[in-house]
């Protein structure tokens, strides 16, 4: 788990560990009456309240990289890519995150893909 999403609707709230399978994510949302797919749920949305939190410094520095334009599906996919990064890639990326070297999550994911993809496939 990289961080958690707290999603609240009129019918209740749920804490979701991210990343997780999209099917599990949808199931968690359905438990609180949300039929919308994760791609339609955003932290800045009107109908549902979404907030992110993390226990680690790394996770706490990642959260501000997301914007209200990023959907819950985008956030989950990014968390999955970060979690799947190899140890070598993640140590470099983690230092960059902790020292606030990224302006947004797309820059971080770009670095993972371009700088470390050959290492990740070995």
matplotlib code that plots the C-alpha trace (Angstrom):
import matplotlib.pyplot as plt

x = [0.0, 1.3, -1.5, -5.2, -8.2, -11.1, -14.2, -17.5, -20.9, -24.4, -24.6, -21.3, -17.6, -14.9, -11.1, -9.4, -5.8, -4.1, -3.1, -5.6, -7.4, -10.0, -12.6, -11.9, -12.0, -15.4, -16.7, -15.6, -17.3, -20.5, -20.6, -21.3, -23.8, -21.4, -22.2, -19.9, -16.6, -13.4, -12.6, -15.5, -14.6, -12.2, -10.9, -12.4, -15.8, -19.2, -21.0, -18.4, -15.7, -12.3, -9.2, -5.8, -3.7, -0.4, 1.5, 4.9, 6.9, 7.1, 3.3, 2.7, 5.0, 3.3, -0.2, 0.3, 1.4, -2.2, -4.7, -8.5, -8.4, -6.9, -9.6, -9.5, -8.6, -5.7, -4.5, -4.8, -2.9, -0.1, 0.2, 0.3, 3.1, 5.1, 4.6, 5.8, 9.0, 12.1, 14.1, 16.8, 14.3, 12.2, 15.2, 16.0, 12.4, 11.8, 14.6, 13.2, 9.8, 11.0, 12.9, 9.9, 11.6, 8.4, 5.6, 3.1, 2.6, 3.0, 6.6, 7.3, 5.6, 7.5, 10.8, 9.8, 9.0, 12.0, 14.8, 14.1, 12.0, 15.0, 15.9, 12.4, 12.1, 15.3]
y = [0.0, 3.4, 5.4, 5.3, 7.0, 8.0, 8.1, 9.5, 9.5, 10.2, 6.6, 6.4, 6.2, 3.7, 3.7, 2.1, 0.9, 1.9, 0.4, -2.4, -4.3, -2.2, -4.8, -4.5, -0.7, -0.8, -3.2, -0.9, 2.0, 0.0, -0.8, 2.9, 3.2, 4.6, 3.1, 5.4, 3.9, 5.0, 7.0, 9.4, 10.0, 12.9, 14.5, 17.8, 16.3, 17.6, 14.3, 12.4, 13.5, 11.9, 12.5, 10.8, 10.1, 8.2, 6.9, 7.3, 10.4, 9.1, 8.8, 12.2, 13.8, 11.9, 13.1, 16.8, 15.6, 14.7, 17.3, 17.5, 16.5, 13.1, 10.4, 7.7, 5.3, 7.6, 7.7, 3.9, 3.3, 5.6, 3.9, 0.5, 1.7, 3.1, -0.1, -2.2, -0.2, -2.1, -1.4, 0.5, 2.7, 3.3, 4.4, 7.2, 8.2, 8.2, 10.6, 12.9, 12.7, 13.4, 16.5, 17.7, 17.4, 16.7, 19.2, 16.5, 12.8, 12.6, 13.8, 11.0, 8.4, 9.6, 9.2, 5.7, 4.7, 6.4, 6.1, 2.8, 0.6, -1.5, -2.1, -3.0, -5.7, -7.6]
z = [0.0, -1.0, 0.4, 1.1, -0.5, 1.8, -0.3, 1.1, -0.3, 1.1, 2.1, 4.0, 3.6, 2.8, 3.2, 0.2, 0.2, -3.0, -5.3, -5.7, -8.5, -10.3, -9.6, -5.9, -6.1, -7.8, -5.2, -2.4, -4.0, -4.5, -0.8, -0.2, -3.1, -5.7, -9.1, -11.0, -12.3, -10.6, -13.8, -13.0, -9.3, -8.6, -5.4, -6.5, -7.6, -6.5, -5.7, -3.7, -1.3, -1.9, 0.1, 0.2, 3.1, 3.8, 6.8, 5.2, 4.2, 0.7, 0.4, 2.0, -0.6, -3.4, -2.6, -3.6, -7.0, -7.8, -8.9, -8.8, -12.5, -11.6, -11.2, -8.6, -11.5, -12.4, -8.8, -8.4, -11.7, -10.6, -7.3, -9.0, -11.4, -8.4, -6.4, -9.3, -9.8, -9.0, -5.9, -7.8, -9.6, -6.5, -4.4, -6.9, -7.4, -3.7, -3.1, -5.8, -4.3, -0.7, -2.0, -3.9, -7.3, -9.2, -10.0, -10.9, -11.0, -14.7, -14.4, -11.9, -14.1, -17.1, -15.2, -14.2, -17.7, -19.5, -17.0, -15.4, -17.7, -18.8, -15.2, -14.3, -16.9, -15.9]

ax = plt.figure().add_subplot(projection="3d")
ax.plot(x, y, z, "-o")
ax.set_aspect("equal")
plt.show()
